[in-house]
Amino acid sequence: MTTVNGTTSSSPAAPAITQDTSRVLTLQGLVSHVMDVFDLSNNEMDVRRAKRSAMWGYEQALTRHQWNIFDEETTVHLNAEDKQGSVTISSDGVVTRTTPAWPSHADKCSFYISDDRAYRVKSRDSDTQITLEDWNGQAETPTDFALRHDRVFLPADVRKVYDVWFQNDDKCLQPVNVKTFREYDRPRIYKGSDPSIVCFRTALVGGKHKTEMRVSPAAKTAVELDVAYMRHARMPFILEFAEGVSTSGNTVTLTTPIPVGISLVGSLVRVAATTTNSPESEYGFGINSEVPVVFEGFITEQTSTTQFAVSGIPSMSDGKIVITDTLDVPPRLMLAVKSYAEAQMARIGRGDIREYRTLMAEADEQLRYAMEQDAPYEARSNYGSVQVDHLEKTIYVSES
């Protein structure tokens, strides 16, 4: 039996989940660590600086090495060429085809005329019209044309691409930079249907930056390509203290809504053991603090800004909880993250550059130790990888 905020419950004190929360570093834990080390109070300025230092330390540890925990693979599909029907091209580059409709991926294609001219498609305007980039200004009615798929968007978390290869063949495409790709991909006659080179560029789509992968030559037949890449670490956003909380089964209901647009799924919920010394904020509330945690569980579903599901959460009414993001780091990297956060707090909180440099050197040592336990990625091809966003920092060089 467990008593939570004055309410007796037979719910288990441990979350009914498979993930081990004892080896998870949370945003709450990192911020609390910084506040404890520097003996900070719970005023607005100290809390803000502690949060900023925690985020800075997290980013420093993650961007100074290509950690194998972030290695991922995805498969992309390039459709077979479309040569059906008849088209007319206006002087402003609008290509009209009544039937069949232009495919949904037409805006990620190039339009070939007689295999000796190629124009990238700027937009798919409707089922019957597409617009070409850099059109020559002449109206035409070509009889020999083809729409060929040569661009796809990669997952939003791509940071660096290692390899791109044909799924059914041990053959890799050569990654090149955008300038080299442009020089190779000038309109010319291509033979064969298999792409041979690939480049990556940032495209602004709907106000958001995406990573676009371009291949050359464009595919004539349907092709599936596997992409090995390093992803961005997931950035934490949530550190919320809530009171007036009630539960019914696995459903948690908040009195005060969380900010609209924030997804809580995957965040960790912590519940205090009793109402005695119960927390008044998200700080100083943890397993090893004077306000112990009786339950930790992950949010599996969110139905509104005031309601979500946590498996196995104890029964309570008018209770208090902390909702916090887990940090996307392996256990071996926790000490480096904490050390970099301490160094930043010494700089922005105290303005002590000497202490900052000393702490940065200690953090670099922790990073070296973690790197010794991290196996590097083995590339399939002999070509160099391509950095998509150029965020890599020089390893072991502390900022002045």
C-alpha positions, 0 to 999 in steps of 0.5 A: 500500500502507498500513501500519496498526498494523503490518499491510500493506494494499492498502486505499485511504487515503481512504474509499469514500464520496461525502461530503467529510470534509474539510469535516465538523466532528466532536464530537472535533474541537470538543472537541480544539479547546477543549482546545488553545486552553486548554492543557488536560490529559487529566485527567477534569475538563478533559475533562468541561469541554471536552465540556460547553463544546463542546456548549454552543457547538454549541447556542448557534450553532444556536439563535440563528438559524433556519438554512435548512439545517434547513428540511424538508417532510413530508406527512401524511394525514387519513383519510375519516370513518367512519360505518359500523355502529351504536354504543352509548355508556356513561355513562363515554364508552366507545363500542362498535361490533362491526363493522367494527373501529375504525380504527387511527387512531381515537385521533387522531379526534373523534367527532361526534353528529348534527353538532352535538356533538363529543368527542375520542377519548381512547383506542382500547381495542380493535377494538370500543371507544374512549373519549371525552374529557369525555363528558356522563355519559349513556348513548346509542345515537346513529344519526347519528354520524361518526368524523373524523380531526383529529390527527397526530403530526409527525416527532420533529425538528420545532422550528418550523412555517412552513406547512401546505397542501393537497397538490393545491391552493395553499391554506394552513391558518391556523396559530394558537396552542392557545388560539385553536384551542380557542376556535374548535373548540368543538363546533358545526356545521361545513359542508364537509370541508376543515380551515381552521385548524391548531395544534400542541401537545406531547403525552407519548406513551410517556414521550416528547414528540411534536408533535401537529398538530390541524386544524379542522374535522375532515376528512370526506374523505381529505386530504393536507397538506404541512408545511414546518418547521424541524427540530432540529439532530441532537445529537451523543452519540458520542466513543469511543476503541477499541483491540484493533480488528480488521477483515475486509473492511468489518466492524469488530469491537471488543474492548470493547462500546459502551454498549447503546442507542447507534446508531453508524450515520452516525458517523465512524471515524478510523484512525491511520497507524501504531503510532508515536505511536499515540493513547492516547485520542480527543484529539490524534488528527486529520488535522492532529495529530502522530498523523495519520489515514490513513483516515476513513469513515462507519459504514453498518450496525451489527449489534451492540454490538461489530460494525459496517460501514465501507466501505473501512476498512484491514485491521488487528488489535489496532488503535486507532480513534476513533468520533465524531459529525459535527456537524449544521452547514454549513461557514460556521457552524464558526467561530461554533460554535468561538467559542461553545465557547471562551467557555463554557470561559472561564466554567466552566473559568476563571471569567473573566467578562471573558474570557467576555464578550469571547469571546461578542462575537467569537462573535456577530460570527462568527454575523453573518457566517454569517447573511449567507450564509444565505437566509431561508425564504419562507413560502407563506401570509400567516400567521405561523409557529408556534414549537413548542418556544419555544427561540429565543434573542434574536440577538446578546445575550450572556448575563451 
